[in-house]
Amino acid sequence: MSVIYLLLTLSILVAIIFFIAFIYSVKRGQYDDSYTPSVRMLFDDELVKTPSKESKETN
């Protein structure tokens, strides 16, 4: 039974350490995306699908 308490304590300690590391990395800007905004204007035309003139004339 004491092994369960030991493992439970260790697992909670490891979870807290990973949570602190995650919060630290978010505050330091590790997950900020600095690449996508610079190339977004290059791909804007591909996102907008406009119907062609031929399909409008056939309707």
PDB file as gemmi writes it, atoms N, CA and C in Angstrom:
CRYST1    1.000    1.000    1.000  90.00  90.00  90.00 P 1                      
ATOM      1  N   MET A   1       0.817  -1.193   0.000  1.00  0.00           N  
ATOM      2  CA  MET A   1       0.000   0.000   0.000  1.00  0.00           C  
ATOM      3  C   MET A   1       0.862   1.259   0.000  1.00  0.00           C  
ATOM      4  N   SER A   2       2.011   1.190   0.618  1.00  0.00           N  
ATOM      5  CA  SER A   2       2.880   2.366   0.657  1.00  0.00           C  
ATOM      6  C   SER A   2       3.448   2.684  -0.725  1.00  0.00           C  
ATOM      7  N   VAL A   3       3.546   1.669  -1.596  1.00  0.00           N  
ATOM      8  CA  VAL A   3       4.027   1.901  -2.958  1.00  0.00           C  
ATOM      9  C   VAL A   3       3.024   2.759  -3.726  1.00  0.00           C  
ATOM     10  N   ILE A   4       1.756   2.544  -3.505  1.00  0.00           N  
ATOM     11  CA  ILE A   4       0.725   3.337  -4.178  1.00  0.00           C  
ATOM     12  C   ILE A   4       0.832   4.800  -3.765  1.00  0.00           C  
ATOM     13  N   TYR A   5       1.027   5.052  -2.498  1.00  0.00           N  
ATOM     14  CA  TYR A   5       1.191   6.431  -2.030  1.00  0.00           C  
ATOM     15  C   TYR A   5       2.438   7.072  -2.625  1.00  0.00           C  
ATOM     16  N   LEU A   6       3.498   6.312  -2.712  1.00  0.00           N  
ATOM     17  CA  LEU A   6       4.736   6.818  -3.288  1.00  0.00           C  
ATOM     18  C   LEU A   6       4.545   7.143  -4.765  1.00  0.00           C  
ATOM     19  N   LEU A   7       3.938   6.222  -5.512  1.00  0.00           N  
ATOM     20  CA  LEU A   7       3.713   6.455  -6.939  1.00  0.00           C  
ATOM     21  C   LEU A   7       2.735   7.601  -7.181  1.00  0.00           C  
ATOM     22  N   LEU A   8       1.714   7.698  -6.355  1.00  0.00           N  
ATOM     23  CA  LEU A   8       0.754   8.792  -6.487  1.00  0.00           C  
ATOM     24  C   LEU A   8       1.431  10.138  -6.226  1.00  0.00           C  
ATOM     25  N   THR A   9       2.246  10.198  -5.214  1.00  0.00           N  
ATOM     26  CA  THR A   9       2.973  11.426  -4.902  1.00  0.00           C  
ATOM     27  C   THR A   9       3.940  11.796  -6.020  1.00  0.00           C  
ATOM     28  N   LEU A  10       4.663  10.824  -6.533  1.00  0.00           N  
ATOM     29  CA  LEU A  10       5.609  11.086  -7.622  1.00  0.00           C  
ATOM     30  C   LEU A  10       4.893  11.527  -8.893  1.00  0.00           C  
ATOM     31  N   SER A  11       3.773  10.909  -9.198  1.00  0.00           N  
ATOM     32  CA  SER A  11       3.054  11.283 -10.419  1.00  0.00           C  
ATOM     33  C   SER A  11       2.480  12.692 -10.310  1.00  0.00           C  
ATOM     34  N   ILE A  12       1.988  13.062  -9.148  1.00  0.00           N  
ATOM     35  CA  ILE A  12       1.481  14.424  -8.959  1.00  0.00           C  
ATOM     36  C   ILE A  12       2.630  15.417  -9.043  1.00  0.00           C  
ATOM     37  N   LEU A  13       3.779  15.076  -8.488  1.00  0.00           N  
ATOM     38  CA  LEU A  13       4.948  15.943  -8.554  1.00  0.00           C  
ATOM     39  C   LEU A  13       5.417  16.131  -9.992  1.00  0.00           C  
ATOM     40  N   VAL A  14       5.449  15.063 -10.772  1.00  0.00           N  
ATOM     41  CA  VAL A  14       5.844  15.158 -12.186  1.00  0.00           C  
ATOM     42  C   VAL A  14       4.831  15.993 -12.964  1.00  0.00           C  
ATOM     43  N   ALA A  15       3.540  15.822 -12.684  1.00  0.00           N  
ATOM     44  CA  ALA A  15       2.510  16.606 -13.368  1.00  0.00           C  
ATOM     45  C   ALA A  15       2.665  18.094 -13.052  1.00  0.00           C  
ATOM     46  N   ILE A  16       2.961  18.410 -11.810  1.00  0.00           N  
ATOM     47  CA  ILE A  16       3.150  19.814 -11.430  1.00  0.00           C  
ATOM     48  C   ILE A  16       4.380  20.396 -12.118  1.00  0.00           C  
ATOM     49  N   ILE A  17       5.445  19.620 -12.217  1.00  0.00           N  
ATOM     50  CA  ILE A  17       6.661  20.087 -12.888  1.00  0.00           C  
ATOM     51  C   ILE A  17       6.386  20.364 -14.368  1.00  0.00           C  
ATOM     52  N   PHE A  18       5.665  19.459 -15.037  1.00  0.00           N  
ATOM     53  CA  PHE A  18       5.338  19.677 -16.447  1.00  0.00           C  
ATOM     54  C   PHE A  18       4.406  20.873 -16.625  1.00  0.00           C  
ATOM     55  N   PHE A  19       3.481  21.057 -15.707  1.00  0.00           N  
ATOM     56  CA  PHE A  19       2.576  22.202 -15.785  1.00  0.00           C  
ATOM     57  C   PHE A  19       3.345  23.514 -15.629  1.00  0.00           C  
ATOM     58  N   ILE A  20       4.275  23.559 -14.687  1.00  0.00           N  
ATOM     59  CA  ILE A  20       5.097  24.754 -14.500  1.00  0.00           C  
ATOM     60  C   ILE A  20       5.960  25.004 -15.738  1.00  0.00           C  
ATOM     61  N   ALA A  21       6.506  23.951 -16.328  1.00  0.00           N  
ATOM     62  CA  ALA A  21       7.310  24.109 -17.542  1.00  0.00           C  
ATOM     63  C   ALA A  21       6.452  24.622 -18.694  1.00  0.00           C  
ATOM     64  N   PHE A  22       5.213  24.174 -18.790  1.00  0.00           N  
ATOM     65  CA  PHE A  22       4.311  24.639 -19.836  1.00  0.00           C  
ATOM     66  C   PHE A  22       3.982  26.115 -19.654  1.00  0.00           C  
ATOM     67  N   ILE A  23       3.634  26.508 -18.450  1.00  0.00           N  
ATOM     68  CA  ILE A  23       3.318  27.909 -18.167  1.00  0.00           C  
ATOM     69  C   ILE A  23       4.534  28.795 -18.451  1.00  0.00           C  
ATOM     70  N   TYR A  24       5.707  28.340 -18.065  1.00  0.00           N  
ATOM     71  CA  TYR A  24       6.943  29.088 -18.308  1.00  0.00           C  
ATOM     72  C   TYR A  24       7.184  29.273 -19.805  1.00  0.00           C  
ATOM     73  N   SER A  25       6.978  28.214 -20.584  1.00  0.00           N  
ATOM     74  CA  SER A  25       7.220  28.318 -22.027  1.00  0.00           C  
ATOM     75  C   SER A  25       6.190  29.207 -22.710  1.00  0.00           C  
ATOM     76  N   VAL A  26       4.958  29.198 -22.239  1.00  0.00           N  
ATOM     77  CA  VAL A  26       3.935  30.077 -22.821  1.00  0.00           C  
ATOM     78  C   VAL A  26       4.260  31.533 -22.520  1.00  0.00           C  
ATOM     79  N   LYS A  27       4.683  31.818 -21.307  1.00  0.00           N  
ATOM     80  CA  LYS A  27       5.012  33.204 -20.948  1.00  0.00           C  
ATOM     81  C   LYS A  27       6.251  33.703 -21.678  1.00  0.00           C  
ATOM     82  N   ARG A  28       7.151  32.820 -22.029  1.00  0.00           N  
ATOM     83  CA  ARG A  28       8.364  33.223 -22.745  1.00  0.00           C  
ATOM     84  C   ARG A  28       8.141  33.320 -24.243  1.00  0.00           C  
ATOM     85  N   GLY A  29       6.945  32.969 -24.737  1.00  0.00           N  
ATOM     86  CA  GLY A  29       6.623  33.117 -26.148  1.00  0.00           C  
ATOM     87  C   GLY A  29       7.011  31.936 -27.006  1.00  0.00           C  
ATOM     88  N   GLN A  30       7.148  30.775 -26.416  1.00  0.00           N  
ATOM     89  CA  GLN A  30       7.553  29.591 -27.165  1.00  0.00           C  
ATOM     90  C   GLN A  30       6.525  29.218 -28.229  1.00  0.00           C  
ATOM     91  N   TYR A  31       5.248  29.467 -27.953  1.00  0.00           N  
ATOM     92  CA  TYR A  31       4.199  29.045 -28.876  1.00  0.00           C  
ATOM     93  C   TYR A  31       3.690  30.183 -29.748  1.00  0.00           C  
ATOM     94  N   ASP A  32       4.340  31.335 -29.739  1.00  0.00           N  
ATOM     95  CA  ASP A  32       3.949  32.432 -30.612  1.00  0.00           C  
ATOM     96  C   ASP A  32       4.301  32.074 -32.052  1.00  0.00           C  
ATOM     97  N   ASP A  33       3.379  32.352 -32.933  1.00  0.00           N  
ATOM     98  CA  ASP A  33       3.580  32.048 -34.348  1.00  0.00           C  
ATOM     99  C   ASP A  33       4.029  33.313 -35.066  1.00  0.00           C  
ATOM    100  N   SER A  34       5.291  33.382 -35.380  1.00  0.00           N  
ATOM    101  CA  SER A  34       5.801  34.566 -36.063  1.00  0.00           C  
ATOM    102  C   SER A  34       5.955  34.337 -37.567  1.00  0.00           C  
ATOM    103  N   TYR A  35       5.748  33.129 -38.038  1.00  0.00           N  
ATOM    104  CA  TYR A  35       5.932  32.827 -39.462  1.00  0.00           C  
ATOM    105  C   TYR A  35       4.643  33.016 -40.256  1.00  0.00           C  
ATOM    106  N   THR A  36       3.540  32.527 -39.766  1.00  0.00           N  
ATOM    107  CA  THR A  36       2.294  32.531 -40.521  1.00  0.00           C  
ATOM    108  C   THR A  36       1.819  33.931 -40.908  1.00  0.00           C  
ATOM    109  N   PRO A  37       1.838  34.930 -40.025  1.00  0.00           N  
ATOM    110  CA  PRO A  37       1.368  36.252 -40.459  1.00  0.00           C  
ATOM    111  C   PRO A  37       2.169  36.831 -41.626  1.00  0.00           C  
ATOM    112  N   SER A  38       3.432  36.497 -41.719  1.00  0.00           N  
ATOM    113  CA  SER A  38       4.240  37.064 -42.803  1.00  0.00           C  
ATOM    114  C   SER A  38       3.926  36.438 -44.156  1.00  0.00           C  
ATOM    115  N   VAL A  39       3.407  35.229 -44.199  1.00  0.00           N  
ATOM    116  CA  VAL A  39       3.098  34.590 -45.477  1.00  0.00           C  
ATOM    117  C   VAL A  39       1.600  34.475 -45.733  1.00  0.00           C  
ATOM    118  N   ARG A  40       0.782  34.949 -44.816  1.00  0.00           N  
ATOM    119  CA  ARG A  40      -0.672  34.827 -44.977  1.00  0.00           C  
ATOM    120  C   ARG A  40      -1.158  35.564 -46.211  1.00  0.00           C  
ATOM    121  N   MET A  41      -0.563  36.717 -46.504  1.00  0.00           N  
ATOM    122  CA  MET A  41      -1.014  37.486 -47.663  1.00  0.00           C  
ATOM    123  C   MET A  41      -0.710  36.769 -48.970  1.00  0.00           C  
ATOM    124  N   LEU A  42       0.245  35.850 -48.968  1.00  0.00           N  
ATOM    125  CA  LEU A  42       0.566  35.114 -50.185  1.00  0.00           C  
ATOM    126  C   LEU A  42      -0.487  34.064 -50.518  1.00  0.00           C  
ATOM    127  N   PHE A  43      -1.196  33.590 -49.509  1.00  0.00           N  
ATOM    128  CA  PHE A  43      -2.152  32.510 -49.712  1.00  0.00           C  
ATOM    129  C   PHE A  43      -3.600  32.951 -49.573  1.00  0.00           C  
ATOM    130  N   ASP A  44      -3.872  34.239 -49.436  1.00  0.00           N  
ATOM    131  CA  ASP A  44      -5.246  34.712 -49.289  1.00  0.00           C  
ATOM    132  C   ASP A  44      -6.093  34.386 -50.506  1.00  0.00           C  
ATOM    133  N   ASP A  45      -5.536  34.484 -51.695  1.00  0.00           N  
ATOM    134  CA  ASP A  45      -6.307  34.230 -52.909  1.00  0.00           C  
ATOM    135  C   ASP A  45      -6.722  32.780 -53.030  1.00  0.00           C  
ATOM    136  N   GLU A  46      -5.945  31.876 -52.480  1.00  0.00           N  
ATOM    137  CA  GLU A  46      -6.292  30.461 -52.569  1.00  0.00           C  
ATOM    138  C   GLU A  46      -7.455  30.105 -51.653  1.00  0.00           C  
ATOM    139  N   LEU A  47      -7.673  30.877 -50.588  1.00  0.00           N  
ATOM    140  CA  LEU A  47      -8.744  30.574 -49.652  1.00  0.00           C  
ATOM    141  C   LEU A  47     -10.107  30.998 -50.173  1.00  0.00           C  
ATOM    142  N   VAL A  48     -10.153  32.028 -51.001  1.00  0.00           N  
ATOM    143  CA  VAL A  48     -11.416  32.551 -51.511  1.00  0.00           C  
ATOM    144  C   VAL A  48     -11.736  31.840 -52.813  1.00  0.00           C  
ATOM    145  N   LYS A  49     -12.867  31.163 -52.847  1.00  0.00           N  
ATOM    146  CA  LYS A  49     -13.307  30.471 -54.054  1.00  0.00           C  
ATOM    147  C   LYS A  49     -14.435  31.279 -54.684  1.00  0.00           C  
ATOM    148  N   THR A  50     -14.174  31.862 -55.841  1.00  0.00           N  
ATOM    149  CA  THR A  50     -15.206  32.609 -56.537  1.00  0.00           C  
ATOM    150  C   THR A  50     -15.676  31.783 -57.728  1.00  0.00           C  
ATOM    151  N   PRO A  51     -16.956  31.793 -57.978  1.00  0.00           N  
ATOM    152  CA  PRO A  51     -17.462  31.036 -59.129  1.00  0.00           C  
ATOM    153  C   PRO A  51     -16.974  31.653 -60.428  1.00  0.00           C  
ATOM    154  N   SER A  52     -16.695  30.815 -61.382  1.00  0.00           N  
ATOM    155  CA  SER A  52     -16.199  31.298 -62.668  1.00  0.00           C  
ATOM    156  C   SER A  52     -17.345  31.915 -63.475  1.00  0.00           C  
ATOM    157  N   LYS A  53     -16.994  32.662 -64.505  1.00  0.00           N  
ATOM    158  CA  LYS A  53     -17.985  33.327 -65.347  1.00  0.00           C  
ATOM    159  C   LYS A  53     -18.799  32.308 -66.123  1.00  0.00           C  
ATOM    160  N   GLU A  54     -18.180  31.210 -66.500  1.00  0.00           N  
ATOM    161  CA  GLU A  54     -18.882  30.197 -67.294  1.00  0.00           C  
ATOM    162  C   GLU A  54     -20.007  29.577 -66.528  1.00  0.00           C  
ATOM    163  N   SER A  55     -19.816  29.312 -65.234  1.00  0.00           N  
ATOM    164  CA  SER A  55     -20.880  28.692 -64.454  1.00  0.00           C  
ATOM    165  C   SER A  55     -22.043  29.661 -64.224  1.00  0.00           C  
ATOM    166  N   LYS A  56     -21.778  30.961 -64.177  1.00  0.00           N  
ATOM    167  CA  LYS A  56     -22.846  31.942 -64.029  1.00  0.00           C  
ATOM    168  C   LYS A  56     -23.657  32.040 -65.310  1.00  0.00           C  
ATOM    169  N   GLU A  57     -23.008  31.935 -66.461  1.00  0.00           N  
ATOM    170  CA  GLU A  57     -23.704  32.088 -67.747  1.00  0.00           C  
ATOM    171  C   GLU A  57     -24.583  30.869 -68.045  1.00  0.00           C  
ATOM    172  N   THR A  58     -24.203  29.703 -67.583  1.00  0.00           N  
ATOM    173  CA  THR A  58     -24.986  28.501 -67.877  1.00  0.00           C  
ATOM    174  C   THR A  58     -26.229  28.390 -67.018  1.00  0.00           C  
ATOM    175  N   ASN A  59     -26.275  29.099 -65.917  1.00  0.00           N  
ATOM    176  CA  ASN A  59     -27.456  29.015 -65.018  1.00  0.00           C  
ATOM    177  C   ASN A  59     -28.562  29.824 -65.513  1.00  0.00           C  
TER     178      ASN A  59                                                      
END                                                                             
